Amino acid sequence: MTTGPEDTGGDRSTRATVLALYRLTARHRGAMALAAVLSLAAAALGLAQPLLARRVVEASGGQQPLWPPLLLLTALFAAEAATGAVGRFLLEWTGEGVVRRLRHDLVGRLLRLEMREYDQQRIGDLIARVTADTTLLREMVAQALVDLVTGALVSVGALALMAWLDPLLLLLVVATVAAAAAVVALLLRGIRAAAERMQTSVGALAADLERALGALPMVRVYRAEQREAERIGARADGACAAGVRTAGFAAVMSSAVELAVQGSFLLVLVVGGLRVHAPGHSLGDLVAFLLYASYLVVPLSSVFRAAGLIQRGMGAHLRVEQTLGLPVEPSGPPALPAEPDDPPAPAAGVPALALHDVHFAYRPGRPVLRGVSFTVPQRGLVALVGLSGAGKSTVFALISRFYEPDAGVIGFHGRPATELGRDACRARLAIVDQSSHVVAGTLRDNITYSRPDATDDEVRRAVRLARLGRVAERLPGGLHGAVGEHGSLLSGGERQRVALARALLARPALLLLDEPTSHLDALNEAALTAALRGVARECAVLVIAHRLSTVQHADRIVVLEEGRVTAQARHEDLLATSPVYRRLATAQMLRPANPSADGAGNSLARP
């Protein structure tokens, strides 16, 4: 599993995070600059208001008319509100744009990760990084960066004007604010650590929930609802505890800031009130200074709030960075101009697939394949059989370029796979694996997933070959009927036939079938076996089978034992020459195949 943010990012500085966030906004800096200008303009309009208020107070004691400064003050209020609203909208728009780009990047990355990464990551946690973590980053981008800059600048401006009005009162304000800043600095590290733990807990919660919902029938059958609820609830409790801890730090920080502001205001009011009749001081000056002191609350609060948001977002940003740094499948050499839709016709006699001395291990020191070599002709049916764990599905994973062999060569139509690139290799094949993947949508959507532009006639042909006609008739809407999440409205055998129809629709040069009849009854198995022989006359077919009745009529059967090819021949020859194959056939009561049989079921022995 990937280490959490607390393991790898504990010493990441706030400055480094601010710089990283600045890079995130590269495509939106124009809008952010305009938002910053508008925010500063609104702040400037606000800073001018106390000076006008002083004029109103001074005018009220003399013979000057009050309406001009009052009218101007009203205009400043309106202009400040309008300017601030536009600036805030631009910030929110920028935040949404940054999150949108991040989510596009993350989704693109996750869909192209090396398969080994999915062996180490939890899917629910990866989903949480795309959803929850990016949402937290939106708050940082939309508020923290600009608030940090504009709040600091406005605070400096307000302090400068306060220094011009009364330096002594300013010293009192600075002393109280400095005390609050010291408290905030001590609290920020705690906020950051608690926020990182909260994000990690949320990711773990999503992963555990995805784990339980993905295996809901098993959970129900074994009455594990309470166990799973407790497990997931513990994750929720962890996230809650971290959130409460974060809230506690934030509450203390907020109280410190409020006390500093209120304390400075009271000090200014008392000291300034005692000095209002002293030479060089006036009531207007005191009113203006008090207004600036009150206006200082907003920018200072913005700065402290931005610092807290940045600390809370550090964990989210680190998790997003980790995800964007995960290795993806290399693109490899570019495909030929005619590929993948119309690959050039291979020379006669060149095998559609060739494996030569292929070695592979998922982990160092634990080999799965040990020098596997065999070929599949351009036309014909080749079967791959062996005991469970012999490496059959691993062979398919290597052919599909999900993994790369540690040694040896895999070739397609006479060309090494490494020269073709993954897209060109995958354009030549279609696969039906044991999972029989069916996604939410209609039956037609699932069948045409391999060829979205397929015609109705081509879809009907695939439906007929996979014997899906009755399924389409049963579903409301026929081919356009919904199949449910993960094909929940279909049986296991029906999902397998949907996957087969999808593969047949692609009309591949090489068709890979991993246990294509494992969920079929005897009648459908016999029909499918006959259909495969017809497909094998059009393309290369490689089948993994435990039920030898499916493949005993294959043109060639490759026996795999402990990662090695121990025999290759037809069914009758293997019964005589391969002890492993003979044991498998004996266990399934298979007699020598009858070449004239129309279905695999005709060669089953009678007990």
Sequence and secondary structure as in RCSB ss.txt:
>XXXX:A:sequence
MTTGPEDTGGDRSTRATVLALYRLTARHRGAMALAAVLSLAAAALGLAQPLLARRVVEASGGQQPLWPPLLLLTA
LFAAEAATGAVGRFLLEWTGEGVVRRLRHDLVGRLLRLEMREYDQQRIGDLIARVTADTTLLREMVAQALVDLVT
GALVSVGALALMAWLDPLLLLLVVATVAAAAAVVALLLRGIRAAAERMQTSVGALAADLERALGALPMVRVYRAE
QREAERIGARADGACAAGVRTAGFAAVMSSAVELAVQGSFLLVLVVGGLRVHAPGHSLGDLVAFLLYASYLVVPL
SSVFRAAGLIQRGMGAHLRVEQTLGLPVEPSGPPALPAEPDDPPAPAAGVPALALHDVHFAYRPGRPVLRGVSFT
VPQRGLVALVGLSGAGKSTVFALISRFYEPDAGVIGFHGRPATELGRDACRARLAIVDQSSHVVAGTLRDNITYS
RPDATDDEVRRAVRLARLGRVAERLPGGLHGAVGEHGSLLSGGERQRVALARALLARPALLLLDEPTSHLDALNE
AALTAALRGVARECAVLVIAHRLSTVQHADRIVVLEEGRVTAQARHEDLLATSPVYRRLATAQMLRPANPSADGA
GNSLARP
>XXXX:A:secstr
    HHHH TT  HHHHHHHHHHHTGGGHHHHHHHHHHHHHHHHHHHHHHHHHHHHHHHHTSSS SHHHHHHHHH
HHHHHHHHHHHHHHHHHHHHHHHHHHHHHHHHHHHTTB HHHHTTS HHHHHHIIIIIHHHHHHIIIIIHHHHHH
HHHHHHHHHHHHHHH HHHHHHHHHHHHHHHHHHHHHHHHHHHHHHHHHHHHHHHHHHHHHHHHTHHHHHHTT H
HHHHHHHHHHHHHHHHHHHHHHHHHHHHHHHHHHHHHHHHHHHHHHHHHTTTSTT  HHHHHHHHHHHHHTHHHH
HHHHHHHHHHHHHHHHHHHHHHHHTS B    S   TTTTTS     TT  SEEEEEEEEEEETTEEEEEEEEEE
E SSEEEEEE STTSSHHHHHHHHTTSS  SEEEEEETTEEHHHH HHHHHTTEEEE TT    SSBHHHHHTTS
 TT  HHHHHHHHHHTT HHHHHHSTTGGGSB  GGGTTS HHHHHHHHHHHHHHT  SEEEEESTTTT  HHHH
HHHHHHHHHHHTTSEEEEE SSGGGTTT SEEEEEETTEEEEEE HHHHHHH HHHHHHHHHTTB    TT SSG
GGGB   
